[in-house]
Structures are given as C-alpha cells and as structure tokens.
Amino acid sequence: MTENSILTSLLPLVFLFAIFYFLVIRPQQKQAKAHKQMLESLQKGDKIITSGGLICEVVKPEDDFIKVKLNDENVIVKISRDFVAKKIDA
C-alpha cells in the first residue's frame, strides 16, 4: 500500500470523529462545566429544583451537601449537591 492510499482510507474516519466531537462531546463538556459553576455559586436564598422535581430554597450551602427549606413551614432537609438539577432565576 502506498502512503496516499492509507491517508485516503483514514480520512473518512477522522472526519467522522471530528463531527462526533463537535456535535456530542464538546457541548456535553460545556454543559457539565456550566452546571458545576452553578453548583459552586449557590448562596443562601437561591431557589433550586432537585432532580426529583422538588422546588427548594437554599438555607446553607456546605461542601458536599446543601441544607434547603422545602416550604414555608421551615422544614429543612439536607440534600446532596449531586441532586441539584438547576437554579431558578425568579
């Protein structure tokens, strides 16, 4: 085989990998980075939605857990940072 035929046979594979990277891997990395920044910026009084669908208010952010208030009756629970889905900007 010549060097030219090896290059032409690998070119479609390289092209497919580039498409896969820009359409799947890169956006997923950006989303994960934005979610991590959102978790680090949580402060007292922020409203969040958990992955279970609960809407809570942050009482005290800690290292691995977050203390949240579930309702107006001052029910405070501790949840893992892994279960915070998003922050509500309201």
DAVEN-V293546 format. One record per pair of residues at least 4 apart in sequence whose C-alpha atoms are under 7 Angstrom apart, sorted by the first residue. I is the first residue (numbers start at 1). GAP is how many residues later the second one is. D is the distance in whole Angstrom. If there is no record, write none. Layout:
BEGIN
I:GAP:D, I:GAP:D
END
This chain:
BEGIN
1:4:6, 2:4:7, 3:4:6, 4:4:6, 5:4:6, 6:4:6, 7:4:6, 10:4:6, 11:4:6, 12:4:6, 13:4:6, 14:4:6, 15:4:6, 16:4:6, 17:4:6, 18:4:6, 19:4:6, 20:4:6, 20:5:7, 21:4:5, 21:5:6, 22:4:5, 23:4:7, 24:4:6, 25:4:6, 26:4:6, 27:4:6, 28:4:6, 29:4:6, 30:4:6, 31:4:6, 32:4:6, 33:4:6, 34:4:6, 35:4:6, 36:4:6, 37:4:6, 38:4:6, 42:4:7, 42:19:7, 43:15:7, 43:18:6, 44:14:5, 44:15:5, 44:16:6, 45:12:6, 45:13:5, 45:14:6, 46:11:6, 46:12:5, 47:8:7, 47:9:6, 47:10:4, 47:11:6, 47:40:6, 47:41:5, 48:7:6, 48:8:5, 48:9:6, 48:36:7, 48:38:6, 48:39:4, 48:40:5, 49:4:6, 49:5:6, 49:6:5, 49:7:6, 49:35:6, 49:36:6, 49:37:5, 49:38:6, 50:4:5, 50:5:7, 50:33:6, 50:34:4, 50:35:5, 51:32:5, 51:33:6, 51:34:5, 56:12:6, 56:13:6, 56:14:5, 57:11:5, 57:12:5, 57:13:7, 58:8:7, 58:9:6, 58:10:4, 58:11:6, 59:8:5, 59:9:5, 59:10:6, 60:6:6, 60:7:5, 60:8:7, 61:4:7, 61:5:5, 61:6:6, 62:4:5, 64:16:6, 64:17:6, 65:13:6, 65:14:5, 65:15:4, 65:16:5, 66:12:6, 66:13:5, 66:14:6, 66:15:6, 67:9:7, 67:10:6, 67:11:4, 67:12:6, 68:8:5, 68:9:6, 68:10:6, 69:5:6, 69:6:6, 69:7:4, 69:8:7, 70:5:6, 70:6:6, 71:4:6
END
